[in-house]
Amino acid sequence: MRVGIVCEGITDFVVLEAIAGAVLADRQPTFTLLQPDHDRVRRPGVPRSAGGWQAVRAFLEAGNAQL
């Protein structure tokens, strides 16, 4: 099973990978970091305050995440 993880930083990835790995241990998951580049998340016209989960959601809704 392939699992993509989107997060804001590498520390988040380590934690989420450990949690998902424990929950899905019987399926022998492999993990891929789908951490969008800062430039790909920030789009013209998007205020700086719209970062974090809102920017990640916009990144995913735009179809940019590929496993």
N, CA, C and O atoms as a Maestro MAE file, in Angstrom:
{
 s_m_m2io_version
 :::
 2.0.0
}

f_m_ct {
 s_m_title
 :::
 protein
 m_atom[268] {
  # First column is atom index #
  i_m_mmod_type
  r_m_x_coord
  r_m_y_coord
  r_m_z_coord
  i_m_residue_number
  s_m_chain_name
  s_m_pdb_residue_name
  s_m_pdb_atom_name
  i_m_atomic_number
  :::
  1 25 0.837 -1.158 0.000 1 A "MET " " N  " 7
  2 3 0.000 0.000 0.000 1 A "MET " " CA " 6
  3 2 0.890 1.231 0.000 1 A "MET " " C  " 6
  4 15 1.817 1.343 0.802 1 A "MET " " O  " 8
  5 25 0.597 2.156 -0.911 2 A "ARG " " N  " 7
  6 3 1.322 3.426 -0.963 2 A "ARG " " CA " 6
  7 2 0.492 4.503 -0.292 2 A "ARG " " C  " 6
  8 15 -0.705 4.632 -0.549 2 A "ARG " " O  " 8
  9 25 1.133 5.270 0.566 3 A "VAL " " N  " 7
  10 3 0.459 6.330 1.307 3 A "VAL " " CA " 6
  11 2 1.210 7.628 1.065 3 A "VAL " " C  " 6
  12 15 2.414 7.710 1.308 3 A "VAL " " O  " 8
  13 25 0.501 8.639 0.585 4 A "GLY " " N  " 7
  14 3 1.084 9.957 0.401 4 A "GLY " " CA " 6
  15 2 0.775 10.819 1.614 4 A "GLY " " C  " 6
  16 15 -0.347 10.817 2.120 4 A "GLY " " O  " 8
  17 25 1.769 11.546 2.071 5 A "ILE " " N  " 7
  18 3 1.593 12.415 3.227 5 A "ILE " " CA " 6
  19 2 1.919 13.840 2.811 5 A "ILE " " C  " 6
  20 15 2.997 14.120 2.286 5 A "ILE " " O  " 8
  21 25 0.971 14.734 3.054 6 A "VAL " " N  " 7
  22 3 1.164 16.159 2.793 6 A "VAL " " CA " 6
  23 2 1.277 16.851 4.135 6 A "VAL " " C  " 6
  24 15 0.414 16.689 4.999 6 A "VAL " " O  " 8
  25 25 2.334 17.619 4.312 7 A "CYS " " N  " 7
  26 3 2.517 18.321 5.570 7 A "CYS " " CA " 6
  27 2 3.321 19.579 5.336 7 A "CYS " " C  " 6
  28 15 3.827 19.815 4.238 7 A "CYS " " O  " 8
  29 25 3.433 20.375 6.365 8 A "GLU " " N  " 7
  30 3 4.131 21.650 6.244 8 A "GLU " " CA " 6
  31 2 5.631 21.535 6.483 8 A "GLU " " C  " 6
  32 15 6.383 22.426 6.087 8 A "GLU " " O  " 8
  33 25 6.075 20.481 7.110 9 A "GLY " " N  " 7
  34 3 7.498 20.359 7.401 9 A "GLY " " CA " 6
  35 2 7.896 18.920 7.640 9 A "GLY " " C  " 6
  36 15 7.047 18.045 7.808 9 A "GLY " " O  " 8
  37 25 9.190 18.686 7.655 10 A "ILE " " N  " 7
  38 3 9.726 17.332 7.794 10 A "ILE " " CA " 6
  39 2 9.393 16.744 9.160 10 A "ILE " " C  " 6
  40 15 9.215 15.531 9.274 10 A "ILE " " O  " 8
  41 25 9.305 17.570 10.197 11 A "THR " " N  " 7
  42 3 8.941 17.063 11.520 11 A "THR " " CA " 6
  43 2 7.531 16.486 11.497 11 A "THR " " C  " 6
  44 15 7.269 15.439 12.089 11 A "THR " " O  " 8
  45 25 6.630 17.176 10.810 12 A "ASP " " N  " 7
  46 3 5.266 16.663 10.669 12 A "ASP " " CA " 6
  47 2 5.275 15.308 9.964 12 A "ASP " " C  " 6
  48 15 4.542 14.397 10.349 12 A "ASP " " O  " 8
  49 25 6.103 15.179 8.936 13 A "PHE " " N  " 7
  50 3 6.166 13.927 8.186 13 A "PHE " " CA " 6
  51 2 6.603 12.776 9.082 13 A "PHE " " C  " 6
  52 15 6.017 11.695 9.028 13 A "PHE " " O  " 8
  53 25 7.609 12.991 9.894 14 A "VAL " " N  " 7
  54 3 8.116 11.933 10.776 14 A "VAL " " CA " 6
  55 2 7.010 11.449 11.714 14 A "VAL " " C  " 6
  56 15 6.836 10.246 11.907 14 A "VAL " " O  " 8
  57 25 6.276 12.378 12.286 15 A "VAL " " N  " 7
  58 3 5.198 12.025 13.214 15 A "VAL " " CA " 6
  59 2 4.057 11.306 12.488 15 A "VAL " " C  " 6
  60 15 3.594 10.259 12.939 15 A "VAL " " O  " 8
  61 25 3.608 11.868 11.368 16 A "LEU " " N  " 7
  62 3 2.493 11.265 10.628 16 A "LEU " " CA " 6
  63 2 2.868 9.898 10.053 16 A "LEU " " C  " 6
  64 15 2.039 8.989 10.019 16 A "LEU " " O  " 8
  65 25 4.105 9.753 9.607 17 A "GLU " " N  " 7
  66 3 4.566 8.463 9.096 17 A "GLU " " CA " 6
  67 2 4.530 7.406 10.200 17 A "GLU " " C  " 6
  68 15 4.115 6.272 9.960 17 A "GLU " " O  " 8
  69 25 4.958 7.770 11.394 18 A "ALA " " N  " 7
  70 3 4.954 6.829 12.517 18 A "ALA " " CA " 6
  71 2 3.534 6.417 12.894 18 A "ALA " " C  " 6
  72 15 3.265 5.241 13.136 18 A "ALA " " O  " 8
  73 25 2.632 7.389 12.942 19 A "ILE " " N  " 7
  74 3 1.239 7.086 13.296 19 A "ILE " " CA " 6
  75 2 0.590 6.213 12.232 19 A "ILE " " C  " 6
  76 15 -0.009 5.184 12.544 19 A "ILE " " O  " 8
  77 25 0.710 6.628 10.976 20 A "ALA " " N  " 7
  78 3 0.095 5.856 9.889 20 A "ALA " " CA " 6
  79 2 0.732 4.473 9.783 20 A "ALA " " C  " 6
  80 15 0.048 3.493 9.490 20 A "ALA " " O  " 8
  81 25 2.034 4.393 10.019 21 A "GLY " " N  " 7
  82 3 2.722 3.103 9.972 21 A "GLY " " CA " 6
  83 2 2.209 2.143 11.032 21 A "GLY " " C  " 6
  84 15 2.073 0.946 10.780 21 A "GLY " " O  " 8
  85 25 1.925 2.667 12.220 22 A "ALA " " N  " 7
  86 3 1.396 1.825 13.298 22 A "ALA " " CA " 6
  87 2 -0.024 1.368 12.989 22 A "ALA " " C  " 6
  88 15 -0.379 0.216 13.240 22 A "ALA " " O  " 8
  89 25 -0.837 2.274 12.442 23 A "VAL " " N  " 7
  90 3 -2.230 1.941 12.136 23 A "VAL " " CA " 6
  91 2 -2.322 0.955 10.974 23 A "VAL " " C  " 6
  92 15 -3.185 0.078 10.965 23 A "VAL " " O  " 8
  93 25 -1.438 1.100 10.004 24 A "LEU " " N  " 7
  94 3 -1.502 0.293 8.784 24 A "LEU " " CA " 6
  95 2 -0.443 -0.805 8.729 24 A "LEU " " C  " 6
  96 15 -0.154 -1.323 7.651 24 A "LEU " " O  " 8
  97 25 0.131 -1.164 9.858 25 A "ALA " " N  " 7
  98 3 1.252 -2.107 9.894 25 A "ALA " " CA " 6
  99 2 0.956 -3.415 9.171 25 A "ALA " " C  " 6
  100 15 1.837 -3.967 8.512 25 A "ALA " " O  " 8
  101 25 -0.260 -3.915 9.284 26 A "ASP " " N  " 7
  102 3 -0.587 -5.194 8.658 26 A "ASP " " CA " 6
  103 2 -0.650 -5.106 7.129 26 A "ASP " " C  " 6
  104 15 -0.682 -6.135 6.455 26 A "ASP " " O  " 8
  105 25 -0.666 -3.902 6.584 27 A "ARG " " N  " 7
  106 3 -0.713 -3.712 5.121 27 A "ARG " " CA " 6
  107 2 0.655 -3.377 4.526 27 A "ARG " " C  " 6
  108 15 0.763 -3.161 3.319 27 A "ARG " " O  " 8
  109 25 1.674 -3.332 5.335 28 A "GLN " " N  " 7
  110 3 3.039 -3.037 4.925 28 A "GLN " " CA " 6
  111 2 3.113 -1.790 4.033 28 A "GLN " " C  " 6
  112 15 3.486 -1.879 2.864 28 A "GLN " " O  " 8
  113 25 2.756 -0.633 4.591 29 A "PRO " " N  " 7
  114 3 2.721 0.582 3.774 29 A "PRO " " CA " 6
  115 2 4.102 1.126 3.434 29 A "PRO " " C  " 6
  116 15 5.069 0.923 4.168 29 A "PRO " " O  " 8
  117 25 4.170 1.819 2.311 30 A "THR " " N  " 7
  118 3 5.333 2.638 1.982 30 A "THR " " CA " 6
  119 2 4.826 4.073 1.920 30 A "THR " " C  " 6
  120 15 3.697 4.322 1.498 30 A "THR " " O  " 8
  121 25 5.644 4.994 2.333 31 A "PHE " " N  " 7
  122 3 5.218 6.376 2.453 31 A "PHE " " CA " 6
  123 2 5.974 7.270 1.485 31 A "PHE " " C  " 6
  124 15 7.172 7.100 1.258 31 A "PHE " " O  " 8
  125 25 5.253 8.222 0.923 32 A "THR " " N  " 7
  126 3 5.828 9.221 0.038 32 A "THR " " CA " 6
  127 2 5.487 10.593 0.590 32 A "THR " " C  " 6
  128 15 4.329 10.873 0.900 32 A "THR " " O  " 8
  129 25 6.478 11.436 0.711 33 A "LEU " " N  " 7
  130 3 6.262 12.800 1.171 33 A "LEU " " CA " 6
  131 2 5.768 13.637 -0.001 33 A "LEU " " C  " 6
  132 15 6.492 13.841 -0.976 33 A "LEU " " O  " 8
  133 25 4.549 14.114 0.095 34 A "LEU " " N  " 7
  134 3 3.973 14.988 -0.922 34 A "LEU " " CA " 6
  135 2 3.937 16.409 -0.377 34 A "LEU " " C  " 6
  136 15 2.890 17.054 -0.315 34 A "LEU " " O  " 8
  137 25 5.095 16.860 0.008 35 A "GLN " " N  " 7
  138 3 5.182 18.191 0.599 35 A "GLN " " CA " 6
  139 2 5.351 19.184 -0.534 35 A "GLN " " C  " 6
  140 15 6.423 19.234 -1.137 35 A "GLN " " O  " 8
  141 25 4.343 19.972 -0.846 36 A "PRO " " N  " 7
  142 3 4.483 20.910 -1.961 36 A "PRO " " CA " 6
  143 2 5.547 21.954 -1.687 36 A "PRO " " C  " 6
  144 15 5.712 22.413 -0.557 36 A "PRO " " O  " 8
  145 25 6.277 22.328 -2.750 37 A "ASP " " N  " 7
  146 3 7.252 23.404 -2.630 37 A "ASP " " CA " 6
  147 2 6.541 24.681 -2.223 37 A "ASP " " C  " 6
  148 15 5.392 24.912 -2.599 37 A "ASP " " O  " 8
  149 25 7.219 25.493 -1.469 38 A "HIS " " N  " 7
  150 3 6.641 26.761 -1.016 38 A "HIS " " CA " 6
  151 2 6.112 27.562 -2.214 38 A "HIS " " C  " 6
  152 15 5.026 28.136 -2.137 38 A "HIS " " O  " 8
  153 25 6.860 27.605 -3.304 39 A "ASP " " N  " 7
  154 3 6.452 28.368 -4.480 39 A "ASP " " CA " 6
  155 2 5.228 27.774 -5.159 39 A "ASP " " C  " 6
  156 15 4.451 28.510 -5.768 39 A "ASP " " O  " 8
  157 25 5.035 26.465 -5.071 40 A "ARG " " N  " 7
  158 3 3.884 25.837 -5.704 40 A "ARG " " CA " 6
  159 2 2.632 26.019 -4.865 40 A "ARG " " C  " 6
  160 15 1.522 25.999 -5.397 40 A "ARG " " O  " 8
  161 25 2.798 26.196 -3.554 41 A "VAL " " N  " 7
  162 3 1.649 26.406 -2.680 41 A "VAL " " CA " 6
  163 2 1.217 27.867 -2.748 41 A "VAL " " C  " 6
  164 15 0.022 28.161 -2.796 41 A "VAL " " O  " 8
  165 25 2.169 28.771 -2.752 42 A "ARG " " N  " 7
  166 3 1.865 30.197 -2.810 42 A "ARG " " CA " 6
  167 2 1.542 30.570 -4.250 42 A "ARG " " C  " 6
  168 15 2.364 30.398 -5.150 42 A "ARG " " O  " 8
  169 25 0.362 31.072 -4.448 43 A "ARG " " N  " 7
  170 3 -0.062 31.491 -5.775 43 A "ARG " " CA " 6
  171 2 -0.269 32.997 -5.772 43 A "ARG " " C  " 6
  172 15 -0.548 33.581 -4.725 43 A "ARG " " O  " 8
  173 25 -0.136 33.630 -6.927 44 A "PRO " " N  " 7
  174 3 -0.423 35.071 -6.978 44 A "PRO " " CA " 6
  175 2 -1.840 35.344 -6.489 44 A "PRO " " C  " 6
  176 15 -2.776 34.619 -6.826 44 A "PRO " " O  " 8
  177 25 -1.983 36.383 -5.702 45 A "GLY " " N  " 7
  178 3 -3.300 36.754 -5.204 45 A "GLY " " CA " 6
  179 2 -3.712 36.068 -3.919 45 A "GLY " " C  " 6
  180 15 -4.762 36.393 -3.364 45 A "GLY " " O  " 8
  181 25 -2.917 35.129 -3.429 46 A "VAL " " N  " 7
  182 3 -3.228 34.441 -2.171 46 A "VAL " " CA " 6
  183 2 -2.479 35.153 -1.053 46 A "VAL " " C  " 6
  184 15 -1.248 35.191 -1.057 46 A "VAL " " O  " 8
  185 25 -3.211 35.717 -0.098 47 A "PRO " " N  " 7
  186 3 -2.529 36.435 0.989 47 A "PRO " " CA " 6
  187 2 -1.657 35.508 1.826 47 A "PRO " " C  " 6
  188 15 -1.949 34.317 1.945 47 A "PRO " " O  " 8
  189 25 -0.598 36.045 2.401 48 A "ARG " " N  " 7
  190 3 0.320 35.232 3.214 48 A "ARG " " CA " 6
  191 2 -0.397 34.554 4.357 48 A "ARG " " C  " 6
  192 15 0.020 33.481 4.793 48 A "ARG " " O  " 8
  193 25 -1.462 35.149 4.853 49 A "SER " " N  " 7
  194 3 -2.192 34.542 5.965 49 A "SER " " CA " 6
  195 2 -2.960 33.301 5.542 49 A "SER " " C  " 6
  196 15 -3.486 32.590 6.398 49 A "SER " " O  " 8
  197 25 -3.041 33.021 4.242 50 A "ALA " " N  " 7
  198 3 -3.778 31.862 3.750 50 A "ALA " " CA " 6
  199 2 -2.872 30.650 3.596 50 A "ALA " " C  " 6
  200 15 -3.190 29.750 2.819 50 A "ALA " " O  " 8
  201 25 -1.771 30.599 4.300 51 A "GLY " " N  " 7
  202 3 -0.868 29.458 4.216 51 A "GLY " " CA " 6
  203 2 -1.361 28.304 5.057 51 A "GLY " " C  " 6
  204 15 -2.543 28.234 5.392 51 A "GLY " " O  " 8
  205 25 -0.471 27.407 5.399 52 A "GLY " " N  " 7
  206 3 -0.819 26.263 6.245 52 A "GLY " " CA " 6
  207 2 -1.790 25.317 5.564 52 A "GLY " " C  " 6
  208 15 -1.647 25.017 4.379 52 A "GLY " " O  " 8
  209 25 -2.776 24.849 6.312 53 A "TRP " " N  " 7
  210 3 -3.695 23.837 5.780 53 A "TRP " " CA " 6
  211 2 -4.502 24.361 4.603 53 A "TRP " " C  " 6
  212 15 -4.882 23.585 3.726 53 A "TRP " " O  " 8
  213 25 -4.772 25.662 4.565 54 A "GLN " " N  " 7
  214 3 -5.530 26.208 3.448 54 A "GLN " " CA " 6
  215 2 -4.738 26.118 2.150 54 A "GLN " " C  " 6
  216 15 -5.294 25.795 1.100 54 A "GLN " " O  " 8
  217 25 -3.455 26.399 2.220 55 A "ALA " " N  " 7
  218 3 -2.608 26.304 1.037 55 A "ALA " " CA " 6
  219 2 -2.423 24.850 0.611 55 A "ALA " " C  " 6
  220 15 -2.397 24.553 -0.583 55 A "ALA " " O  " 8
  221 25 -2.294 23.948 1.571 56 A "VAL " " N  " 7
  222 3 -2.169 22.526 1.244 56 A "VAL " " CA " 6
  223 2 -3.447 22.036 0.579 56 A "VAL " " C  " 6
  224 15 -3.383 21.302 -0.407 56 A "VAL " " O  " 8
  225 25 -4.602 22.426 1.099 57 A "ARG " " N  " 7
  226 3 -5.875 22.030 0.494 57 A "ARG " " CA " 6
  227 2 -5.967 22.538 -0.945 57 A "ARG " " C  " 6
  228 15 -6.366 21.792 -1.839 57 A "ARG " " O  " 8
  229 25 -5.604 23.793 -1.174 58 A "ALA " " N  " 7
  230 3 -5.637 24.349 -2.522 58 A "ALA " " CA " 6
  231 2 -4.694 23.598 -3.448 58 A "ALA " " C  " 6
  232 15 -5.021 23.366 -4.613 58 A "ALA " " O  " 8
  233 25 -3.531 23.215 -2.942 59 A "PHE " " N  " 7
  234 3 -2.552 22.449 -3.720 59 A "PHE " " CA " 6
  235 2 -3.148 21.119 -4.155 59 A "PHE " " C  " 6
  236 15 -3.020 20.731 -5.316 59 A "PHE " " O  " 8
  237 25 -3.795 20.421 -3.237 60 A "LEU " " N  " 7
  238 3 -4.392 19.123 -3.547 60 A "LEU " " CA " 6
  239 2 -5.584 19.255 -4.486 60 A "LEU " " C  " 6
  240 15 -5.746 18.454 -5.407 60 A "LEU " " O  " 8
  241 25 -6.408 20.257 -4.257 61 A "GLU " " N  " 7
  242 3 -7.586 20.455 -5.113 61 A "GLU " " CA " 6
  243 2 -7.180 20.799 -6.545 61 A "GLU " " C  " 6
  244 15 -7.926 20.518 -7.483 61 A "GLU " " O  " 8
  245 25 -6.012 21.400 -6.720 62 A "ALA " " N  " 7
  246 3 -5.533 21.740 -8.060 62 A "ALA " " CA " 6
  247 2 -4.993 20.514 -8.789 62 A "ALA " " C  " 6
  248 15 -4.627 20.609 -9.960 62 A "ALA " " O  " 8
  249 25 -4.935 19.360 -8.113 63 A "GLY " " N  " 7
  250 3 -4.470 18.131 -8.750 63 A "GLY " " CA " 6
  251 2 -2.968 18.037 -8.883 63 A "GLY " " C  " 6
  252 15 -2.471 17.328 -9.758 63 A "GLY " " O  " 8
  253 25 -2.233 18.735 -8.038 64 A "ASN " " N  " 7
  254 3 -0.774 18.743 -8.126 64 A "ASN " " CA " 6
  255 2 -0.099 17.545 -7.475 64 A "ASN " " C  " 6
  256 15 1.058 17.255 -7.778 64 A "ASN " " O  " 8
  257 25 -0.785 16.857 -6.603 65 A "ALA " " N  " 7
  258 3 -0.184 15.759 -5.859 65 A "ALA " " CA " 6
  259 2 -0.241 14.472 -6.678 65 A "ALA " " C  " 6
  260 15 -1.322 14.006 -7.039 65 A "ALA " " O  " 8
  261 25 0.910 13.910 -6.964 66 A "GLN " " N  " 7
  262 3 1.004 12.655 -7.707 66 A "GLN " " CA " 6
  263 2 1.851 11.674 -6.909 66 A "GLN " " C  " 6
  264 15 2.953 12.009 -6.476 66 A "GLN " " O  " 8
  265 25 1.350 10.492 -6.719 67 A "LEU " " N  " 7
  266 3 2.132 9.459 -6.028 67 A "LEU " " CA " 6
  267 2 3.067 8.789 -7.013 67 A "LEU " " C  " 6
  268 15 3.817 7.888 -6.637 67 A "LEU " " O  " 8
  :::
 }
 m_bond[267] {
  # First column is bond index #
  i_m_from
  i_m_to
  i_m_order
  :::
  1 1 2 1
  2 2 3 1
  3 3 4 2
  4 3 5 1
  5 5 6 1
  6 6 7 1
  7 7 8 2
  8 7 9 1
  9 9 10 1
  10 10 11 1
  11 11 12 2
  12 11 13 1
  13 13 14 1
  14 14 15 1
  15 15 16 2
  16 15 17 1
  17 17 18 1
  18 18 19 1
  19 19 20 2
  20 19 21 1
  21 21 22 1
  22 22 23 1
  23 23 24 2
  24 23 25 1
  25 25 26 1
  26 26 27 1
  27 27 28 2
  28 27 29 1
  29 29 30 1
  30 30 31 1
  31 31 32 2
  32 31 33 1
  33 33 34 1
  34 34 35 1
  35 35 36 2
  36 35 37 1
  37 37 38 1
  38 38 39 1
  39 39 40 2
  40 39 41 1
  41 41 42 1
  42 42 43 1
  43 43 44 2
  44 43 45 1
  45 45 46 1
  46 46 47 1
  47 47 48 2
  48 47 49 1
  49 49 50 1
  50 50 51 1
  51 51 52 2
  52 51 53 1
  53 53 54 1
  54 54 55 1
  55 55 56 2
  56 55 57 1
  57 57 58 1
  58 58 59 1
  59 59 60 2
  60 59 61 1
  61 61 62 1
  62 62 63 1
  63 63 64 2
  64 63 65 1
  65 65 66 1
  66 66 67 1
  67 67 68 2
  68 67 69 1
  69 69 70 1
  70 70 71 1
  71 71 72 2
  72 71 73 1
  73 73 74 1
  74 74 75 1
  75 75 76 2
  76 75 77 1
  77 77 78 1
  78 78 79 1
  79 79 80 2
  80 79 81 1
  81 81 82 1
  82 82 83 1
  83 83 84 2
  84 83 85 1
  85 85 86 1
  86 86 87 1
  87 87 88 2
  88 87 89 1
  89 89 90 1
  90 90 91 1
  91 91 92 2
  92 91 93 1
  93 93 94 1
  94 94 95 1
  95 95 96 2
  96 95 97 1
  97 97 98 1
  98 98 99 1
  99 99 100 2
  100 99 101 1
  101 101 102 1
  102 102 103 1
  103 103 104 2
  104 103 105 1
  105 105 106 1
  106 106 107 1
  107 107 108 2
  108 107 109 1
  109 109 110 1
  110 110 111 1
  111 111 112 2
  112 111 113 1
  113 113 114 1
  114 114 115 1
  115 115 116 2
  116 115 117 1
  117 117 118 1
  118 118 119 1
  119 119 120 2
  120 119 121 1
  121 121 122 1
  122 122 123 1
  123 123 124 2
  124 123 125 1
  125 125 126 1
  126 126 127 1
  127 127 128 2
  128 127 129 1
  129 129 130 1
  130 130 131 1
  131 131 132 2
  132 131 133 1
  133 133 134 1
  134 134 135 1
  135 135 136 2
  136 135 137 1
  137 137 138 1
  138 138 139 1
  139 139 140 2
  140 139 141 1
  141 141 142 1
  142 142 143 1
  143 143 144 2
  144 143 145 1
  145 145 146 1
  146 146 147 1
  147 147 148 2
  148 147 149 1
  149 149 150 1
  150 150 151 1
  151 151 152 2
  152 151 153 1
  153 153 154 1
  154 154 155 1
  155 155 156 2
  156 155 157 1
  157 157 158 1
  158 158 159 1
  159 159 160 2
  160 159 161 1
  161 161 162 1
  162 162 163 1
  163 163 164 2
  164 163 165 1
  165 165 166 1
  166 166 167 1
  167 167 168 2
  168 167 169 1
  169 169 170 1
  170 170 171 1
  171 171 172 2
  172 171 173 1
  173 173 174 1
  174 174 175 1
  175 175 176 2
  176 175 177 1
  177 177 178 1
  178 178 179 1
  179 179 180 2
  180 179 181 1
  181 181 182 1
  182 182 183 1
  183 183 184 2
  184 183 185 1
  185 185 186 1
  186 186 187 1
  187 187 188 2
  188 187 189 1
  189 189 190 1
  190 190 191 1
  191 191 192 2
  192 191 193 1
  193 193 194 1
  194 194 195 1
  195 195 196 2
  196 195 197 1
  197 197 198 1
  198 198 199 1
  199 199 200 2
  200 199 201 1
  201 201 202 1
  202 202 203 1
  203 203 204 2
  204 203 205 1
  205 205 206 1
  206 206 207 1
  207 207 208 2
  208 207 209 1
  209 209 210 1
  210 210 211 1
  211 211 212 2
  212 211 213 1
  213 213 214 1
  214 214 215 1
  215 215 216 2
  216 215 217 1
  217 217 218 1
  218 218 219 1
  219 219 220 2
  220 219 221 1
  221 221 222 1
  222 222 223 1
  223 223 224 2
  224 223 225 1
  225 225 226 1
  226 226 227 1
  227 227 228 2
  228 227 229 1
  229 229 230 1
  230 230 231 1
  231 231 232 2
  232 231 233 1
  233 233 234 1
  234 234 235 1
  235 235 236 2
  236 235 237 1
  237 237 238 1
  238 238 239 1
  239 239 240 2
  240 239 241 1
  241 241 242 1
  242 242 243 1
  243 243 244 2
  244 243 245 1
  245 245 246 1
  246 246 247 1
  247 247 248 2
  248 247 249 1
  249 249 250 1
  250 250 251 1
  251 251 252 2
  252 251 253 1
  253 253 254 1
  254 254 255 1
  255 255 256 2
  256 255 257 1
  257 257 258 1
  258 258 259 1
  259 259 260 2
  260 259 261 1
  261 261 262 1
  262 262 263 1
  263 263 264 2
  264 263 265 1
  265 265 266 1
  266 266 267 1
  267 267 268 2
  :::
 }
}
